[in-house]
Amino acid sequence: MDRLENIDFCIRYLMRQGGIEAEVPPSLEGKQRLFRALCNVWQPQPLSVDYLNAQYAELQAQMADKGVVKPEGSGITLWQGDITRLQVDAIVNAANSQGLGCWHPLHSCIDNAIHSAAGLQLRQACNDILKGRMIKTGEAIITKGYNLPCKYVIHTVGPIIPTGVPTKEQEQQLADCYANSLFLAEANGCRSIAFCCISTGEFRFPNRRAAEIAVATIKAFLSSHITQLQILFNVFKDIDYDIYRKLLGKD
């Protein structure tokens, strides 16, 4: 099959599984959007080997289109861009409490981006681990990276700040997200880990305060552990890039 035939196979397979009817667009871009939307609403269930092979082919092609980035350096570094491109041992996903990825088709959150690039095995793995329970705020779980260039994905749930003003308890919960993710990375033999800006954006944790907690928690971990773990702060927005540059003394 060529690429268009391959992604058509994925789309029609998922529509059959979900009992969904939709017109399949003719363009590759349109097909990719529909494919991603179908993945976003997919309910965990067995997948055929043929589907997994076709999904692998498409997601590897998408990865090649974006390009894989292998960070260099040691200690604590900063990189701006799409976290799904990073070839590190672990990336950290800002998950929701259900822990199965974002269910809103084509949503722009990092949870959606990671699950969409990793493939449906990621939602299935989270479902198998959690067995219907929720992830507690500050808790973290780990899965394989599947079709991502990273080995593992660490899923952690940060606090939601409706008022935009976090309490001391919520600040501690955010610190727990970073600390628990670091412990999981070390326990699984990781040598590098990329953190997103947990709880900012839709969860409304103030960007600068979130970054201060992230940097302080990681520095405290590194100073109290004998480790060669490489830490990468991955940011997407310019505001976060500027904040982290100042906090890390890179200006």
Buried (B, 14 or more C-beta within 10 A) or exposed (E): EEEEEBBBBBBEBBBEBEEBEEEBEEEBEEBBBBBBBBBBEBEBEEBEEEBBEBBBBBBEBBBEEBEEBEBEEEEBBBBBBBBBBBBBBBBBBBBBBBBBBBBEBEBEBBBBBBBBBBBBBBBBBBBEBBEEEEBEBBBBBBBBBBBBBBBBBBBBBBBBBEEEEBEEEBBBBBBBBBBBBBBBBBEEEBBBBBBBBBBBBBBBBBBBBBBBBBBEBBBEBBEEEEBEBBBBBBBBEEBBBBBBBEBBEEE
